[in-house]
Amino acid sequence: MLLVCTALSLLFGSVSATAEALQPLPYQLGQGLYFPQQGLRIGGYTSIHYIDLEQHPTTLNVNDLSLFLTKELTARWSFFAEMEIDDALTITADDTSSRNANFDLERLYLDYRAHQSATLRLGRFLTPVGQWNLIHADPLVWTVSRPLATGAAFSRHATGAMVYGSIHAGRGDLDYWLFRDDNEHLNPFDAEELAFDPDGASLELHNNFRHATGARLLFHMLDEWVTIGASYLSYELEQPHHHYQLGGLDFTWSSRYVDLSGEAIYRRAEDNAIADERGGYLQAVIPLPHDLYLVGRRESYRTSTLEEVTTLDTLGINYRPQPAIAFKLEYNRGSNNDLVSPDGWLASFGVLF
């Protein structure tokens, strides 16, 4: 609660203006509500999920109620917070309940723009591994389900310091991230990082960092038609308490007729008794008439706790009448996947405010 109060004081503590000074610019869906005189932007997103998985009750779930607050403090300093209520309302054939609702400070950080190509970030932020984890909000990704390789082997959040930016390199641009996490001492949020989606997974693993150091590079070329990324992490998890090293590769390729993307990770534990964890996915998105997109994905994943490799096939339709609105319907089917991502139907409606 103290952190929430501190965040609000950063946003509004210096506001002594009258109501006339708080007039926003004209609103555009997906861009947030911007108050130029205060340097304040308010946005967010929400998503509703329909879940019909084998051996699980059919569920309608208000999955995310997320609020974004961005405040320009000075010419160089800015503040950002993402506050979220997960599982705000769950409806099944037998029950309607909000007992699983959970408040989470998803992100909370200060940015200092030291140079046009270097920004320092302090606080809680998304771990820069691969591309999916950095754009994970429901309206911005193509499927309801999340590929296992994008979060099963590491914590999706870090708490500490990061330097990031972009520089021109050869015939393209190079984005970079360097970060240090000290979650054991700095994290006041007490949020559990689950390796697998709790809506379908029976295998409960927790991926909270204790300490982590990592780097990521992303090269843009051919006028943004192609990106190639690489990630590296050295980290210690809270549960199970071991030290790991992880490497990852990712890419996107865009054309008029199809967009291809993929990520792959490999994780090795210092304890030789723990099996290596590895996997990845390849995804294709094909534009159709009337703002429809056909989405297909194949993924393979080997966890450190299961002996057999999990494979998953996803086929779905995505309807985007506007960039900030997404309706999704998909069917997932696989092998050796019952404990981590069961077969079944998923649908969602998401909107970015």
N, C-alpha and C positions, 0 to 999 in steps of 0.2 A: 504493500500500500504506500510506503514511503517513496518508492520509486515512481509510482503513478503520480503522486502529488508533485514530485520533483519535475516530472515530465510536463505536467500541466502548468507548473510555474514557469518553465522555460518557454512554453507556448504563449501564455497569457499574462505572465507576471508584469511585463512592461507595458501592457495595454492600458492606456488611460484615455484613449480616444472615445469620441462619442459614437453613437450608432451610425451616424452618417459616414464615419471613416471606415466602417466595416462593410462597405458595399463590395460584393464579389464581382468579378468579371463574368460575362455571359457563360452559362454552364454548358459543357459538352460532355456527353456520356463517355465515361472511361478516362476523363482527364481530371476529375476531381473538381471541387469548388475552391477557387483561388481568390484570396483577399490580397490584392497587390500592395496596399498601404501597410499591411502587417507582415507581408512576406509569408503568408500562411496558406497552405493547401490541405484540404480535407477530402479524402477519398476512401476507397475500400472496395470490397467485393463480398458477394454472398453466393452460396451454392446449395442446391437441394439435390440429394442423391436417392435414386431408387436402386435397391440391392436385392437381387434374387439369385442366390448362390446355392449350390447343392449342399444338403445337410445343414442349412442355415435358414432361419425364419426370414420370410420376405419383409423388407424394411423400407420405409420412407424416412429420410433423415435430413433435417436442416443441418448440413454438415459444417458450414463455415459462416460466421458473421464477423467480418473482418473490417477494422477501421484503420486507415492510414492517416497519420498526421505528419506533415513536413513543415518545418519552420526555418526560415532564413534568419539566422541570428545576427550575422555581420556579412561583409562582403566575402569572407573566407569560411566562416563557421556556419554549419547548418545542423539541424536536429531532425531525426526521423523516429517514429514509433509505429509499430503495427500491433494492435491489440485485437485479440480474436477470441470468440466463443465457439468452441468445438461441440458438435453434437447437441446443439441448443434444443432440439426437439426430435424425438424418435417415435415413429408410429409403426406398430406391427398389428397383426390381426387380433392380438389379445390385449394390447396395451398402448397407451399414449403417454409418454413420459419425457421429462427433462432431467431425470436423475443422473444421466451421464454427462450433462453439460459441464464444460470445463473452461475456465478463463485462462488465457495464455498470452503473455507478452512475447509474441513471436519474434519481434525485432525491436531493438532499442539502442540507438547509437548516435554519436556525434561525428560529423565529418569536418575535417579541416583541409581546405584546398591549398596545399602548399605550393603547387605549381600546376600549370595547365596539363601536365602529364603525370601528376602524382597527387593523390589524396590520401590523407591519414584517417582511418576509421577506428573509433574506440567504442566498445560496447558489445552488444549481442547481435550477431548477424548470421546470414545463411552461409554455410560452409561452401567455399568455391571449389567444388569437385563436379566436373561435367557441366552440361548446360541445363539439364532438367531441374536440378536442385535450385538454381538461381531464378527460374521463371515458373515455379511450381504452382502458382495460383490457378485454381480450376478454370476460370475463363480463358486463360492464356495457353493452356496445353491441349493437345488434341484428343486425349482419351480420359475417361473417368479413372481407370486403373493407372497405377504408377509402375513403371518397369522396376524389377527387383534390383537391378544394378545401380539405380540412382539413389539408393539410400539404405540398403540392407546391411552394408558392411561398415558404415561410418555414421557419425552423428550428423544430422542435417543442420545443426546450429553450432556455432562456436561463440565463445565469450572471451574477448581480449582485444588485440590490436591487429589492424590490417593496413597495408599500403597497397593501393591499386591505381591503375591508370591505363593510358593508351599512348603508344608512340608509333610514328611512321616507320615502317621497316621494308625496304626494298620496294616491291610493287603492291604492297598492302599495308595493313595496320595490325599492330600487335597489342592486344589487351593483356594485362598481367595482374595477378593478385599474389601477395605474400602475406601470410598471417601467422599469428601465434595465439594459441588458446591456453588459458589457465582456468578451465571451468571448475576445477576442484576448489579454488579459492575465490573466484570472482563471480560465479553464477549464483544470484540470489533467487532464481525463479523456481527451482525445484520441480522442473518439468521433466517427465520421462520421455526419452527418445526411443520409440518402438521401432524395431527393425522392419516389421511387416505391418501392413494395414490391419488394424484391429477389427474392421468390419467383416473380414473373412478369414484371417489367419488364426490358427490355433497354436502356432509355435511362438512363444513370447520370449523375445530377446531384447535387451535394453542396450542402447548404443551411446549413452552419455559419455562425452569426453571427460577425462581428468586433465590431461595435457595433450596438446597437439601443435604441430608445426607443419605448414603446408605451403604449396605454391601451385599456381595455375597459369598457363599461357594459352591464348586463343588468337590464332592468326586468321585475319580476314583477307580474302583475295578475290580477284576476278569480279570487282565491283559488287562484293557481298554475295556473289553466287555460291561461293565455297568458303567454309570455315573449317579449320582443323585445330583441335585443342588437346592439351595434355595436362594431367594433374598428378600431384604427388603429395602424400600425407605420411607423417610419422607420428603415431599417437598411442595413447594409453586409454583404454576404456574403463569405465567404472564397474560395469557388470556385463560380461565376465571381465575380471580385472587382469588384463594382459596387455602387452605392448605389441603393436602391429605396424607394418609398413604397407602402404597401398599405392598402386600406380593406376592411372586411368587414361584412356584415349577416347576422343569423341570427334564427330564431324557432322556437318550439314552440307547438302548439295541441293540447290534450288534450280528449277527450270520451269518453263511454261506449262509443262504437262505433268510433272511429278516433283515432289520434294522428298528427298531421302535424308534420314538422320540416323545416328547410332551412337551408342556409348558402350564401353567395355571397361571392366575393372579387374584387378588382381590383388588380393590381399594375402600377406604372409605374416604369421605370428612368430615371435621370437621363441616361443615354446614349441618345440618340434612335435609335441603330442597333439597340437591343435592343427586340424587339417586346413589347407589353404582354401580361401574363398575366392571364387572367380565367376564371371559371367558377363553377359551383354545382351544388347538387342539391336535389331535393325527395323526401322519403321519407314513406311511409304505413305505419303498423303497425295491423293489425286483429286484435283479440282473438278467438280461437276457443275452443271448449270444450276441456277437459282440459289447460289450461296451454299451449296452442299459440297461436302468433301468426303471421299471414301478413304478410310484409314485402315491400314493393315500393319501388323507388327508380329515379329517372331523373336522370342527371347529364350535364352538358355542360362541357367544359373545353378551353381553348386555351392550350397552353404557349408559352413564348417561343422554343422551339427547333423546333417543328413548325409547318408552314404550315397544316395542316388542323385543324379542330375535332374533338376526340374526344367521342363520345357513348357512354354506357354505360347499359344497363338491367339491373337486378338484381331477381330474384324469389326469395324464400326462405321457409323455415319455421324458426321459432325455438321450441324447447320449453324452458320454464322450470318445472321441478317445484318449485323454490325460487328466491327472488330471487338467491341466490348461485351458482346452477348454470344453465348454458345449453348446450343442444345446438343446433347450427345447420347448415342445409343450404341452399345457394343456387346459382343458375345466373346467370352474367354473360355478357352478349352486347352487342357494340357495333360502332361503326364508327370507323376510323382509331385503333384502340386497341391494336394489336399490340405496340407498343413500351412502353406504359405500364401496361396492364392487360388482358391477353389474354382472349379468350372461354374459358369453361370452368366446371367445377364446383369448388366449395369447400365444405368442411365443417369443423366444429370442435366440440370439447368444452372448456368452460372452467369453472373453479370458483374462487370467491373464498373464501379461508380466514378 
